[in-house]
Structure formats: C-alpha cells, structure tokens
Amino acid sequence: MVDQIAAGEVVERPANVVKELVENAIDAGATRIEILLREGGARRIEIRDNGQGILEEDLLLAVRSHATSKLREPGDLEAVASLGFRGEALASIASVSRLEIVSLPPGQKDAAGLKVDFGRVDGPRAAAGSPGTRIVVEDLFAQLPARLKFLKRASTELSHCTAWVERLALAHEGVGFRLEHEGRQLLEIAADADLDARCASVYGSGLAGRMLPIERESGPLSLCGRIGPPESARRDARRVDLFLNGRWVRDPRLLRAVREGVREFVPIGHYPTLCLALAIPPDRVDVNVHPQKTEVRFRDERLVFGAVLRALQETLASSRWSTRSLGPIGGGDAPSPGGLGTSARSSFPGSLPSTRPGSGSAFPSGSGGADFVRESAPDPDAAPRLPLQSGPETQVVGPVLAVANTFLVREVQGGMEIIDQHALHERVNLEELRRELQQGKVVAQPLLVPSLVDVGRAELDLLVRRAEVFTQLGVEIEAFGETTVAIRTVPARLTRLVPEKLVRDLLAIAEENKTATADRIAEEALHSMACRGAVMAGDRLDADALEGLLKRGAGLPQDRTCAHGRPVRVFLTLEDLEKAFYRRV
C-alpha cells in the first residue's frame, strides 16, 4: 500500500514509465534503446537496452523502494550526475503493474529474471536473455480502477510517450533510439546521429534545416542547442526542449528567460522551436525537488537565466531572420517625384488620385525627417509616388500608400508588403535609443517646466532608488515632496512622450523587477519608452514625416518585429492574393 501511494508521485501515465525506464537504460551506459508499445503503453511497454545490466543478486533490491546503486553516500545527493537517483521508479512501477525484468550483465554467463505482479515478487530465477536489460510492463493500473479511469485514449497516451522518447533522444548523442507502436516504427535514431540529425527526426527535416546553432560559455555554464525560425513559433511551449546536464526540465523561470530572450523576434505570447542543453557542475544545481525530477533549483539563478536570455538574443540578433529578405524598408536618397524608374512607370502608367483623410493616401517623396503628426492633408497636385531604394533581392516597382493612417503598403517583386507605421516607429526608437545608450547615455531634453506626478510613498521610494538607471536613459527623476515625483528631462528624440504615462510605466517596471539588475531594468524601460514615443495607429503623417520614418527604418539590425514582438512587415505573395480572389485553388 505504501508503494502504491508513493507511485502516484512517479507514475501518472504510461509516459512516466517510459521516461523512467529509458533514463535507467541511459544511466546504465546503453548505446541502443528500443521502446515497444501497445495501446499507447497502457497495455504493454517493453524497453530493451544493451547497457551494463543488473546482477542477479541485485534484482530483488532493484524493485525495493529507495534502493539505488547511483548514490553511495549522503554527500552524493549534493552533486547528482545521473538521471535517476531516488530509487523509487522500479518499485513504484512494480506496485501498479505486472513487471518483468530480464538482465544479463557483462561477465555473467546466464541471464536472470524477476517478475512482480502488482507488488507481489516472484524470483529471481534463470532466464533467457541477451546482453543488457529487457523490462516489460503490462496492464498498468489494471487493479487500480480509480487510477485507470484517468488514462486518456491510446492516441493521447502514445503522444505523451513519443514526446518523452524524442526529448531523451535530443539530449543524448551517442545513444540510438527506436520507438514502435503496435509493430509500426515511429522513430529511429542512430547512435552516431549528431544534434542536427536528431532535430530533423524530432522536428522534421524542413524545420531542422532552418534552425540556427546556439553556442555560449558563461563561467561554469555552457549552452548548446538549436533554435527555429520565427514563423515556427507556437502559443504553447511544447516545442521548447530545455535540458540540464542531460535531464529534460520544465522550469517556469527558465521558460520566462526563453520568452524574454525571443520576444523581439516572435509574436507576443509565442514560444520558439528550441532545443537548448545547459551543462553546469552538478553541485551548482538541486534536482531533488520533485519525484518526477522535471523541476530544479539553481544555486545562482541570475547566472543561468541571464546566460539563456543573452544567448538567445545574441543568436537571433545576428541571424538572417532579424530582417526581412525583401530588402530595406527605406534608405538611400529617394528619387525625386519626377524621377521614377522605368519599371515603376511601366507598372503604373497613370497617377493615383489622392484620397480623403482616414481612407488611405498616396505620399510624394520629401526631404525632411520629422516624426511628429501633422494635420494638413497631402498636396493633391504632388506626384503620388514614393519609390524606395530596392534591396539586393527585390525591386520596388510601385508607390507607398497609407491605409487608414495605419498601414503603409508597397508593391515588391513577387507580391506586396504591408508595414505597420506604429510598429516600425517603435522599432526605430528602440534601436536608436540603444545606440545612444551604448555610446554613453541617452541624449536628454530638459523640460521647460518639470512635470509633477503624484505617487504613493512606497512608489516614490522605489522610483528614487532606480533614479540613476533612469537618468542613463534620459529620464531625470527626483522626489518633489513626500508623494510627488518630478520629471525634469525626457529622451530628446521621443517628442511624443507623456511624462505622466512614462512615470506609470517606469513604476510598473521597477515593481515587477525589484531584484533585477540595472541592465535588465534599463532594457525594460527602453521597450516601454520606444512604444510610448512612437506614432500611433490612425495618426496622420505628411510626406516629410513619412519619408523621414522610412529612411530611419533603413538598415535596422532588426526590422521583423516591434519591441513587443508584433510584426513590423507582412509580405503577401501573388499566390496569396490569387487565392483570396479565387484565381488559384
């Protein structure tokens, strides 16, 4: 009864059995592991390996609670290097199923076997077997109807079993895996397959071929892995595989570090396709947190989470995904209204009429760089085209149009591109503020009259304690009485900032990151200010403001998304348009 109660912590479904037994095989030094399932694992699970096996005299001990050969003394628990170490798995599995073990260690002439029928042990005795260990688990929870009714359909249980085999296959190069269900092979990975080949088997060859390598050393921590392109991101984290010293982990704080590391490259609330292995000395991490061993505690959380965040940011920032393949958004000296290229003239022989405010407008080219909103309508007599300098892989052949004072539309080779003016301005602001900060500090503009904002006493103290960080960002804050904060400067390039809203944003950042480093606070504040200082959807831009924004958007190190992960640019192919009009099936 004690074993059955304890089994609830270890064995919830067939996938847990597969995980524990495959991990035991890996700990035993196996280089080939076969997993054979029936009815999603609920009816039968068979694991075969070519590891070092179990001695006959140790078979009885192997199915006893808290008996393990992986720890020799209490101090070993402080630096666990093996996947298993608690000595609970086999005992728990044996208490809720019909278990059979047959093992032949190296140097032993004959194999020996042991059977356990829902906790009742039979053996050990001589048996026929090949080198290594074979374990069969049948009729899981058959004598525990309360547990049995919680199992899902065979297809659902199979998907969970497959997920665990794939995770372990990703993490353990040098080990071959074969997974079968009802005699049908689902996965085959050779022992000599490298990480790229394993990613191809798990994620698909098409996606794996576009994944980027991640390599980073940070003190005692090293990171190695692969990350998929932004378009492969999902709303759930099922394709985020994080490994710590070969152990698959699901730590909420690590997931947050992943989300923060990719938030400028994938849509809001999405997770990337990621396989990331962390290697750290075992004495710097505690894996003895939960019987399923998927939760961990780090001795130095800042080191680990910071390294993960920076590794993702640096990899993606230098990747080919940081900008679209359509060429720059703007840039160079745009031709004068009368100097359109031949391709543009031939594609659009006539002028496009100007439109009413709010319904879309055609912009001429200008020369200014203003980024503020103007209420005057475009000159209807001006030439209605703003050709942009084409990139190496595209040819701009049409005008830029503003739709609903929000979206900028242009024709590019192979289709059309739509640019969100707010997202673009937000990204421009962020990159320019970062550049200024890297050069020393953000250029500040003193306010003629300091802006006073009422806050609580605790809030005032929180802001003042972070005042030095905010000053580096061009925002000078000081206490003005017991419950009032005075804003004396704001970043010079962000003319649209409202000091009161800025204070509320900075306060929220300071409250959510009370223990964060100054760099972390600064990065969060930059994101917020870049957004607050950008033109909004529906704001009218005149020709000069539009062209100034497009020119500032040229050559950005990252122009896929805004600071919050929303797209800056969307490309629609001709095929997409043809399908929309039922010209293509």
Secondary structure, 3 states (H helix, E strand, C coil): CHHHHHHHHHCCCHHHHHHHHHHHHHHCCCCEEEEEEEHHHCCEEEEEECCCCCCHHHHHHHCCCCCCCCCCCHHHHHCCCCCCCCCCHHHHHHHCCEEEEEEECCCCCCEEEEEEECCEEEEEEEECCCCEEEEEEECCCCCCHHHHCCCCCHHHHHHHHHHHHHHHHHHCCCCEEEEEECCEEEEEECCCCCHHHHHHHHHCHHHHCCCEEEEEEECCEEEEEEECCHHHCECCCCCEEEEECCEEECCHHHHHHHHHHHCCCCCCCCECCEEEEEECCHHHEECCCCCCCCCCEECCHHHHHHHHHHHHHHHHHCCHHHCCCCCCCCCCCCCCCCCCCHHHHHHCCCCCCCCCCCCCEECCCCCCCCCCCCCCCCCCCCCCCCCCCCCCCCCCCCCEEEECCCEEEEEECCEEEEEEHHHHHHHHHHHHHHHHHHCCCCCEEEEEEEEEEECCHHHHHHHHHCHHHHHHCCCEEEECCCCEEEEEEEECCCCCCCHHHHHHHHHHHHHHCCCCCHHHHHHHHHHHHHHHCCCCCCCCCCHHHHHHHHHHCCCCCCCCECCCCCECEEEEEHHHHHHHCCCCC
